[in-house]
């Protein structure tokens, strides 16, 4: 049995989102795209799926790891205007519970240090297993089909 470890879920930071919304440029200095939600788009600002008709931005995002060969830029959706953020950062996003994901582990140098797929039924045990390795400093949750970044997970401050 894996001992559960306290963790914090990190959406895309409000400061970075303010910059993207203001400058309308992404991590690769490309213009962001405006979109109207069809429904179901995963929102990386509040960690839930969009409902039909919500106004969104689609842009290339570089998740928070040290610069290097493993740093990637991939597509993410966020609200066009600032929102209230996730319901909680101290637990797995409730709206995405049950969604199969890959948790990719990273070390302090920004290199991939393992990972695991989970079915969504008990993501906390997979998070605890990966964070139990002292070489791991953060996890990235990724969509299984498209590989898109969803959110970061770090150990909670004790």
LINNORJO-V523795 format. One record per backbone hydrogen bond with DSSP energy under -0.5 kcal/mol. NH is the residue of the N-H (numbers start at 1). CO is the residue of the C=O. E is the energy in kcal/mol with one decimal. If there is no record, write none. Layout:
((NH | CO | E) (NH | CO | E))
This chain:
((8 | 154 | -2.8) (9 | 89 | -3.2) (10 | 152 | -3.3) (11 | 9 | -0.6) (12 | 44 | -2.1) (17 | 13 | -2.3) (18 | 14 | -2.5) (19 | 15 | -1.9) (20 | 16 | -2.6) (21 | 17 | -2.9) (22 | 18 | -2.2) (23 | 19 | -3.2) (24 | 20 | -2.3) (26 | 30 | -2.3) (27 | 60 | -2.2) (29 | 26 | -2.0) (32 | 24 | -1.4) (33 | 58 | -2.8) (35 | 56 | -2.4) (37 | 35 | -0.5) (37 | 54 | -3.3) (40 | 50 | -2.9) (43 | 48 | -3.0) (44 | 42 | -0.6) (44 | 77 | -2.7) (47 | 43 | -1.4) (48 | 43 | -0.8) (50 | 41 | -2.7) (53 | 37 | -2.8) (54 | 51 | -1.9) (56 | 35 | -3.4) (57 | 78 | -2.6) (58 | 33 | -2.7) (59 | 76 | -2.0) (61 | 74 | -3.2) (63 | 61 | -0.7) (63 | 72 | -0.6) (65 | 63 | -1.4) (71 | 68 | -1.5) (74 | 61 | -2.3) (76 | 59 | -2.0) (77 | 42 | -0.8) (78 | 57 | -1.9) (80 | 55 | -2.2) (96 | 93 | -1.4) (97 | 94 | -1.2) (98 | 120 | -1.5) (99 | 96 | -2.0) (100 | 98 | -0.6) (101 | 118 | -1.9) (102 | 142 | -2.4) (103 | 116 | -3.7) (104 | 102 | -0.6) (104 | 140 | -2.8) (105 | 103 | -0.5) (105 | 114 | -2.5) (106 | 138 | -2.6) (107 | 111 | -2.3) (110 | 107 | -1.8) (113 | 105 | -3.0) (116 | 103 | -2.4) (118 | 101 | -2.9) (125 | 122 | -0.9) (126 | 122 | -0.9) (127 | 123 | -2.7) (128 | 124 | -2.7) (129 | 125 | -2.1) (130 | 126 | -2.3) (131 | 127 | -2.8) (132 | 128 | -1.3) (133 | 130 | -1.1) (134 | 132 | -0.6) (136 | 133 | -1.9) (137 | 106 | -2.9) (138 | 106 | -1.4) (139 | 153 | -2.6) (140 | 104 | -2.4) (141 | 151 | -2.9) (142 | 102 | -2.7) (143 | 148 | -2.6) (144 | 100 | -0.7) (147 | 143 | -1.4) (150 | 141 | -3.1) (151 | 141 | -0.9) (152 | 10 | -2.2) (153 | 139 | -2.4) (154 | 8 | -2.3) (156 | 6 | -2.3))
